[in-house]
Structure formats: structure tokens, C-alpha cells
Amino acid sequence: MNGSSPAARLQQLFEGHRLTPTQRRIAHSMVRRAGDVPFLSSVELAELAGVSQPSVTRFAVALGFDGYPALRRHLREVAPGPVEGGAGTAADTYNEYQQAVRAEIENLQHLAELLADPTPVERAGRLLAASRPLPVLGLRAASSQARGFGYFAAKVHPDVRVLDEGGSMLHDRIDAARRAGASALVCFALPRHPKEVVDALAYAREQGLAVVSVADSAFAPVAKHSDLLIPAAVGTGLAFDTACAPMLLGRVLLEAMCDDLPDAQARLEEFDARAAARGLFAE
């Protein structure tokens, strides 16, 4: 456990525990600030997560500790970070726009650490490549992620169906995909998480679809309805969340899917030839 990153060690600490939505919020905040957490007081962690101080205490007890001081001692032992009260105030010299960019860089670094073990992505690639058709779900804030994934996936996969609109027909479209032979569904789930997405994933699994989710946290509401969830954090420093890491993870999943589609390269070459013949691009 000591050889992994602070964020990975925290994820391992939380695994196997049934956490409430408030507790998942605390856990998510801790992962995002993994290097600082061992030196935060319960009040500071509560402010970071936007919860009450007693909620932090209950969270520590839910993880099996006597209270937050015991949890913090454990974190200092297994995930040492910077010396308390030491330097590290360089962030104070950046304006809010720079801080948002640097936070996204940190999210990408966490994603790179996560991908050190490629097994989950490779498994996801096999599931998605084998599904005919392949439904791609993403509503509201995640709809652009779903459309972007679907746009590129359609160049190598024979039947991609983007589900980016909710409403009463969403279950109908899942039914249609299942009847046509779909075996898996990929979902992009970002804050704020629409209840409709959670319900749709529950329904998809009832119909026998394997669900692969890209979410902002391993503790996102879609987790309990996902066969495989790969987290990629969003930036929260601006008025609207930024999603560089989920977008990149989507491209990584596409790459893994291509590895399991034997005719992927031929399809890309065919598209390039048609595009050149039509003068499709200005380059």
C-alpha cells in the first residue's frame, strides 16, 4: 500500500465501505486533496467538503476508526504529505484562472496514476468492442462527453447509439439497443448527477447490459449500478465544472476499444480515403 500514490491509498481505504451521500462527498474531497488531508483538522475537512464537523466524525467512525483524530493518525502513517505549517503557499501567487488550470493538471496527474494499472481500461475496451450495438449514455453536463465519445467511436465501431436526451423514451431506446443485440452500455456521469441517469443504469442492468461508467468519483451515485467504474475528477474552481480528465479518459477507452476491434484500422483508413475523395477537410 505504501508504494502507491496518496490518492490511490485513500481510494483503497474507502473500498468496501457502504458510505452515505454525505460521506461519499467527504471521501471525494479527500481524494482530490490527498496530499494535504493528513494535516487537516476535522473542521478544515468539513469546510473543504461543504459538510458539518459532526459528519466528518461520523465518516471516520464508518471507516472503522474511533474518531477523526484516529483516522488522521492513520493517514499520517500510511500517506505522509508535506510538513504541517511548512512552505507550499505558491498557489497563493496564482490568480483564479491559473488555479483552475493547475487543479485540472492535478486531476490529470491523478488519472495518470490510476492508469498505471491498465487492467480496468482493458476490460472496459473488451466489453465495449463486443457490444453490437453500443449505447453511449450521458445527460445534461455529461451529454457533451457522450457525444464526443460517440462521434469518434462511430469511426471504428459498426453501430454506436448516443443517448444524450432524457425523458420517457430513454428506457425505450435502451430496450431497442438490447433487442438489437447490445451487451454493454458506456455511461458518462458528471455532477450534478441527474437522477434519471441513475434510474437508466439500474434499468439497463435489469435488462442484462453490462455497465461501464466514467464518473467524477468512485463514490458517484452511479457506482452502485455500474459493473465497472473508472473515476476521473472534475475541476470545481470556476463557476462551471471543468472536465478535462473525464474527456481524456473517454479517449483512453476508445483506444482500448480499438485494440479489441480487429477492423478498426481498416475502418479509419476507409474513412480517410472517402474524406479525401470528397474534399471534406480544408487541410
N, C-alpha and C positions, 0 to 999 in steps of 0.2 A: 504493500500500500504506500510506503514512503517513496517509492520510485516514481509515482505518478504526479501529475500537476495538482496544485491546491484545489482547483475546480473539480478535477476528477475524484479526488479524495472525498470532497464533500458529497458529490453525487453518490459515491459508494456508501457513505454514512447514511444517506436518506433512503437508499434502496430497501425494499421490503417492509417499509412502514406505511400504514394507511394514514394519510395526512388529510386534515380538513382543508377547504379552500384557503382559509387564512394561513394555515401552516404551510401550504404549498407556496403561498406568496412570500413568506419568510424564507423558505428554502431557496426559492428562485433568487431573491435578493442576496442571499449569502453566496450563492454560486457566482453571481455577477461581480461580487466584491470579495472573491475568495482570499486574496492576499491580505486584506485588511480585517476580515471578520474575527480572527483570533484575538484582536486587540480592541474590539468594540464592546462597550458596555451594553447591557440589555436595553437601556433607554436609547442609546445610539442606534442599535439594530432595529428597535421598534420604529424609530423615525425614518430609517433607511427603507424599511418595508412598508411604512404607512399603516402600522397596526399599533395596538396598545402594548404597554410594557408587560402586563399580565399574559398577553397572548404569546409573547416570547418565552416566558417562563413555562407556560403550558406546552409549548412546542418542544422545549428541552426535555420535559418530562415524557412527552410522547416518543422521544427518541431513546428513552431508557436511562436518562440522567436524573440525578436528584434535583437539579435546578439548572439555571443558566450558568452560574459560576463553574459547575462541574463540566458542562458542555464546553465552555470556553477553555478550561484547563486541558481538556482532551484535544481541542483543536490546536492549542499551542504545542502540544506534544507531537501530533501527527502531521500538522500542516504549518510549520513555522513560517512566519512572514517578517515584515520589517520591524525593527526595534520600535517599541512604543515611544511616541513623542519624538522620534528621530526626524531626519530630513525627509523629503518627499513632497514638498509643497510646490513642486514645479508646475503642477496643474493649475495653481492659482494664477500663473502668469498668462494662461491661455484665455481667450475670450470664449463666449458660449458656443460659437460656431466651431472653433477649433476643438473644444472639449467634446462636442458631439462627434466630430470626426475621429478623435482619439479613442472615444468609447467604442466606436464601430471597429476600429483597428483591434482593440482588445477583444471584442466579440469574435473577430476573425481568428485571432490567436487561439482563443478557446476552442473554436471549431477545428483548427489545425491539430490541436492536442487530442481532441476527440477522435479525429480520423487517423490517429496513429494506429488504431485497431480498425482495419478496413472491413472486418467481418460483417457488421450490421449493414453497411452500404452495399457490399457484395450480395448479401442475402436479399436486400431490397431490390437490387438490379435484376436478380433472377426472377423474383415474384412479378415485377412489372413487365419484364420482357415476355413472360409466359402468358400473360393475360390478353385474351382477344375477345372483345375489345378491352381497352384500358381507360377506365373512368378517372378523371382528374378533378378533384373537388377543392374549391376554395371560394368562400363567400366574403363579402364586404372587404375588409382590409387585405385579406388574402387572395382576393379574386385576381389581382394582377400577377401574383406568384403562380397561380394555377394556369392563367392564360399564357404566361411566358414559358412555363414548362410544357404546356400542351403544344405551343407553336413549334418548338424545337423537336419535341417527341414525335410529332406527326411526320417529320422528315425521315425518320428511321423505323417507326412503328406503323404497321398497316392500318390500325384502327384506334384512334385516340378520341375520346369524348370528354370535352371540358364541361364541367358542371359548375358554372360560376354565377348562377342565379337561383335564389331560393324560391320558396312558395310551394303550393300544393303539388306541383308537378315534379319536384325534386325526387321524391320516392318513386314516381313513375319512371323517371329516367334511370334510376338505379335498377329498377326491375327490368327495364328494357336491355340494359347492359348485361345483366345477369342472364337473361333469356338468350342473348346473343352469344354467350359463352364466356363472359368475363369471370376471372378467378381472383382478381385483386383490384384494389382501388388505392390511389395515392391521394392523400389529403394534405393541403397546406393550411395550417391553423395558426392564426396570429391574434394578438389582443386587439380589441376586446373580443373575446371568443363568443360568437353567436350560438345561442342555444340550439338553433336549427342545425348547425354543423354537428354538434354532439349527438343530436337525435338521428341525423342522417347516417352517422357512422355506426350507431347502435343498430339501425335498421339494416345497413349493408352487411354487417356481421351476421345478423339473423338470417339473411339470405344466402350466407355461405361465402361471402367475399373476404379475402384476407386484406386487412387494412394496414397500409404503410403511411405513417404521418410524419410530416416535418412541422414541428411546433417550436414555439419560443422557449419552452422549458419542458423537462421531463415530467413536470408536475402539472402540465396544462390539463384543462378539463377533458381533452380528447384522449388522454393517456389510457383511461380505463376501457376505451373502445378501440384501441389500436393493437394489432398483433406485433407491430414493430414501430417504435417511435424514435426518431433521431432528432435531438434538440439543436437549435441554432438560435442564439439570443437576438433580441431586437434592441435597438438603441432607444432610449427614453429621454434623452436630453433636450429634445426640441418639442415644439407644440404637438407635432405628429410623430409617431414612432418611425424609426428607420429600420430597414430590413435587409441590409447587405448580406449578412450571414445566411439567413434563410434562402435568399436568391442564389448564393454561391452553392449552398448545399443542394439546391434543386439541380444545378448544372452537374454537380458531382454524381447525383443519382442518375442523370441522363447518361453520363459517361459509363457508369456501371451497367446500365441497361443496354447500352450499345455493345458492351463486351459480351452480352448474352444473346444478342441478335446477330446471327451469322451473316445476314444480308444487309447489315446496317451500312457498311462502307459502300456497297454497290448502290444502295438507295441514295446515298449522298452524292455519289458520282453521277447518277442518273439525273438528280435534281440540278446539279451544276451544269450538266450538258443542256438540259432544257432551258435553264435560266439564260445561258449564253446564247442559245438559238433565238430566244425571244427578246434579247437585249434588255433583260429585266433590271439589271443594276447599272448604275452610272459609272462605276469604276472601269 
